[in-house]
């Protein structure tokens, strides 16, 4: 699963290390606040 997410990052032009660091810091608050975690997918996360 992790390899698939890294591949998605590369396909979206996202640095996998930056994405993973950011997502790991946010995912708990997203689930706690019932926010849509799909926003954290690489193609939507891209800044």
HELIX and SHEET records of a PDB file:
HELIX    1   1 UNK A    2  UNK A   12  1                                  11    
HELIX    2   2 UNK A   16  UNK A   32  1                                  17    
HELIX    3   3 UNK A   37  UNK A   40  5                                   4    
HELIX    4   4 UNK A   42  UNK A   45  1                                   4    
END                                                                             
